[in-house]
Amino acid sequence: MKLSRKTRETLAFWGFVGPFLIGLAVFAYLPIGWSVYLSFFDARNTVTPSVFVGLDNYAHMLTDGPFLASLGTFSVFALAIVPLTFVLSLALAAGVHQLRFARAFFRSVFFLPFACSYVVASLIWKTSLFSGVRYGLANTVLGLFGADPVAWTGTVDPPLYWIVLVTARLWLQLGFYMILFLAALQRIPGRLYEAAWLDGAKPAWQVFRHITLPQLRATSVAVLLLNLINAYQAFDEFYNIMGDSRGYPPFARPPLVYLYYTSLGSGGQDLGRGSAGAVLLALLIALVTLAQGRLFRFDRGALS
Amino acid sequence: MNSAVVKAALRWTALIVAAVLFLLPFYLLLRNGLASRAEITAPDWTLWPRQVHWENFSRLFSLEDVPFARSLLNSAVVATLQTLGLLVICSLAGYGFARIPYRHSKTVFYAVLATLMIPTSVTFVPSFVVVSTLGWLSDLRGLVIPGLFSAFSVFLFRQYFLDFPRELEEAGRVDGLTRWGVFRRIVVPNSRGFFAAIAVISVIGSWNAFLWPLIIAQSPDSWTVQVALSGLLTSQNPQLNLLFLAAAVSILPIVLLFAFLQRYLVRGVTESGLKG
């Protein structure tokens, strides 16, 4: 039988795309559907729920102190990490970009932590840099000035644990965002700067503000969005820095850590409520992403 | 003139201070990993251990409660299999979306993109349910297979293949090659650099993954290196020097890979970050 050209192309398409789509169905669509389904059931210590509870799980999560607190924790974390990462990675990129030699060296040094895992960073931060005992590096430095040792991860008021969590993530991710900014800086046409100089040599800050920053617009949006989504998914460093053999303290639980302990952690194992929380979070991030899309499109219209 | 010199000096100072801060954690890994247990907790801080304890290596690899060597092997196997599988499956799909004319191609592609909107971490509970239903807990399949189907990688491959020179492919068609033949004999060999970029990113991501292996690898024999490290870290009374040495050993393969393939990695990050 001779197949028509169109049929052959259709078959080829499914041949190429099919294996991936089957996997996506099993490991993405099915879990999403299952999550929504489970969220309407009482599913404690089981994955085959029997008791339909309607919106009870949702009601519980929304009136549940720890879940709402985890959203608050995420907000504080995002408010610190997103602007800091933006400014510092741009500063590193600008610094490296202007170098005439040793550029590759500095780029590599700043990018190197990207090769490390959050677990490794957590170990260094928790047990060496910001260890609460006297020999910790931060406390050793403080000791040189005659200050007493500080319990970095255990101090809630003021919340010193944020210093540990935020600096660990900065070290790990600054290099990644620096690379994005470096690539964008290299693409800015030199004639733009020449034109600025011809218009009268302005101070460096003005050139940066009126030429460099607008040219970095697309990259800046990408950096902010990626950074926000990554902050929202925070788990590894929180789990390893704040948790220990006795469990996890009641403060500084971002959503993912809270959901992990609710649905899979020892004791809880409440998959119904965990799923309801997951669905709520998915809705929340979809909303934020859409709002952000709106915001940036509006902004673009205003600029052009 | 003078102010230019001052500015340059300030810039160099800032960069050097930043570089020292960025390298400090790596130094701590080595310093603490080669020290004795008492020296790490000693109140007087020394820059380098008074005596280097090489025997920490053999002690690390003979720990009883944490099979460290086994965890390294598991991570290597998972990273290798996952990367190879991902390259095959996602490059095929990306090529299909980019090049093969089909009426509903756009619709299917949007359905794939939609899964990117839902963060993988939010679906970890039901994904765990799926994997445990399949009986893949504490099993290589549970660690490797769910990671093969990356919508983001498909997206990157599609963007890349859209820019692939059509003339090369047409020459192949004229020579009588099928779609598959064109892909295998012309497209893939001419895209080695891009495949390498995706491979490096995949290996690093796979090696450093924590949440998924933490959930799936429940028996110590199936632990990946990150789960083993975390187990050492959160256990009661950890042996800090061995823990630091373990961390140093765990980053060594990735740092080496990084050193040799940084060129590809930078390109991959640049392309993925800007188009994503």
Interface residues (C-beta under 8 A of the other chain):
Chain A: E9 T10 A12 F13 G15 F16 V17 P19 F20 L21 G23 L24 V26 F27 A28 Y29 L30 P31 I32 W34 S35 L38 V47 L92 G95 V96 Q98 L99 F106 R107 S108 V109 F110 F111 L112 P113 F114 A115 C116 S117 Y118 V119 V120 A121 S122 L123 I124 K126 T127 S128 L129 V133 R134 Y135 L137 T140 W171 G175 F176 I179 L180 A183 A184 A218 T219 A222 V223 L226 I229 Y232 Q233 F235 D236 Y239 N240 G243 D244 S245 L256 L259 Y260 S263 L264 L271 G274 S275 A278 L281 A282 I285 A286 T289
Chain B: R11 A14 L15 A18 A19 F22 L23 L24 P25 F26 L28 L29 N32 I40 T41 A42 P43 W45 I89 C90 L92 A93 Y95 G96 F97 I100 P101 Y102 R103 S105 V108 V112 T115 M117 I118 P119 T120 S121 V122 T123 F124 V125 P126 S127 F128 V129 V130 S132 T133 I145 P146 L148 F149 A151 V154 R179 W180 F183 I204 W207 N208 F210 L211 L214 I215 Q226 L229 S230 L233 T234 S235 Q236 P238 L240 L243 F244 A247 S250 I251 I254 V255 L257 F258 Q262 V266 V269 T270 G273 L274 G276
